[in-house]
Amino acid sequence: MPIEIDLLPATAAGLGESPLWDHRSNRLWWADSVAATLRSSDAEGRDERHWRLDQPLGSIGLASDGLILSLADGFYRFDPETGVTRLIARPDMEAKTRLNDGKADRHGRILTASMRVGDDGGAGSLFRLDADGATSRIEHGVVVGNALCFSPSGDAMHFADSMDGMLRRYAYDPETGAIGPRHDLADCREQGSGPDGATVDAQGRIWVALVLAQAVACYAPDGTLIRTIPVPIPYPSCPAFGGEGLDTLYVTSIANSGHKLVADHPDAGRIITIRGLDAPGIAEGVYG
């Protein structure tokens, strides 16, 4: 089956991030991070809705009563019906950092990485939010934490610091959320970019946005590069599987990151769809 690449008609973002397919409502969610806007549409990018927030939005997760938002300073529950946002917890972050990329593990815990804000910000970390609202720092010393995703069985976690270019793999305990030692899986700089967002398919292959190479890479679970897929607009930022059958790869992109990435392409910031990959995804975990 040939690959089909297209753009959704949905509104372009400034800094598009964290696409998320809600298998319960058949809705696509994504963040316009710097604009502090949460967006949603149907699978074809229509029936669009949006909500303005009071601080930058790093990432989105599913919750039993709506969504979990990783805003700049902490974890919040969000009710799409009312638009109400309620604080769960603020992790212990260093000065001039904010929460960024995040995902639910296979048991519904939320893991979110922080990133440095500005050139003089502190070190970022990887935080875990447990069902009881407690937060833990499980990794430290990153500049821009990204590429967070989990193996199909939930026993491995993938993570990266976009600035050092290395896609990492950690053993992960699905019962406790504890991680093992770091293992460097693949150097994405060999493909012309550090890793941005990432996701896995049902076969355990890792799909990574190569933000500076205008492409998406697919790696085997052992880190072997399987393929790269060029995309038609600059700065692809994060992929996620969704749609009926979880067989469409949605990829957000960046028009203006508010820092160094600014595109003059007329379609910059739109969502890319890639079909025909023979690679269905996995429904995301749901926080309690």
Helices and strands as residue ranges (DSSP letters): E 4-7, E 16-22, E 27-32, E 37-41, E 49-52, E 57-63, E 66-71, E 74-79, E 84-89, E 97-104, E 110-116, E 124-129, E 135-142, E 145-150, E 156-161, E 166-172, E 179-187, G 188-191, E 195-200, E 206-210, E 215-219, E 225-230, E 236-242, G 244-246, E 248-253, E 272-275, E 286-287
